[in-house]
Amino acid sequence: MPSVMIRKSDSGALIFYVAKKDMEETIATVETDTPESWGGEVELTDGSRWYIDPISPPPIFPTTLRFKRAE
């Protein structure tokens, strides 16, 4: 379960960054993105999917979270 840094770009998109893999992608979709919780399955613009248990209340970005690859 790698540590992932998530930050907002200047345009407001969420950027998903894994330092150990030097991988940076834009988040395309988030399964749960409400004022009450954030998380679930996250799909990146490269088509890869990652998972984090929903967090309540939603995190404030930038933040570092532990994700696992979705199958």
C-alpha positions in Angstrom: 0.0 0.0 0.0 2.0 3.0 -1.2 1.8 6.4 0.3 0.2 8.8 -2.3 0.3 12.5 -2.2 -2.8 14.2 -3.6 -2.8 17.9 -4.4 -4.9 20.3 -6.4 -3.5 21.6 -9.7 -3.9 25.3 -10.7 -7.0 24.3 -12.7 -8.6 22.5 -9.6 -8.0 18.9 -10.8 -6.7 16.5 -8.2 -3.2 15.2 -8.9 -2.2 11.7 -7.7 1.6 11.3 -7.0 3.4 8.2 -5.9 7.0 9.2 -5.1 8.6 5.7 -5.0 7.4 5.1 -8.6 7.8 8.7 -9.7 4.3 8.4 -11.1 2.0 11.5 -11.4 -1.4 11.3 -12.9 -4.6 13.3 -12.8 -7.6 11.7 -11.0 -10.4 11.2 -13.5 -13.1 9.9 -11.1 -13.7 9.3 -7.4 -16.3 6.8 -6.3 -17.4 8.9 -3.3 -16.9 12.6 -3.4 -19.5 14.3 -1.2 -19.3 16.9 1.6 -19.7 14.0 4.0 -17.0 11.6 2.7 -14.3 11.1 0.1 -12.7 7.9 -1.3 -13.6 4.4 -2.6 -12.3 3.5 -6.0 -10.3 6.2 -7.7 -9.6 6.0 -11.5 -6.7 7.9 -13.0 -6.4 9.3 -16.5 -4.0 6.5 -17.5 -6.8 4.0 -16.7 -5.3 2.6 -13.5 -7.6 2.1 -10.6 -6.7 2.5 -6.9 -8.7 2.1 -3.7 -9.0 3.8 -0.3 -11.7 3.3 2.3 -13.9 6.4 2.3 -12.8 9.1 4.7 -15.2 11.1 6.7 -14.9 14.1 6.8 -13.2 14.5 3.4 -9.5 15.3 3.6 -8.1 18.8 2.9 -5.7 18.8 0.0 -2.7 18.6 -0.3 -2.5 15.4 1.8 -0.8 12.0 1.9 -2.9 8.9 2.1 -2.3 5.1 1.8 -3.9 3.6 -1.3 -4.0 0.0 -2.7 -4.4 -1.0 -6.3 -8.0 -1.9 -7.2 -8.4 -5.3 -8.9 
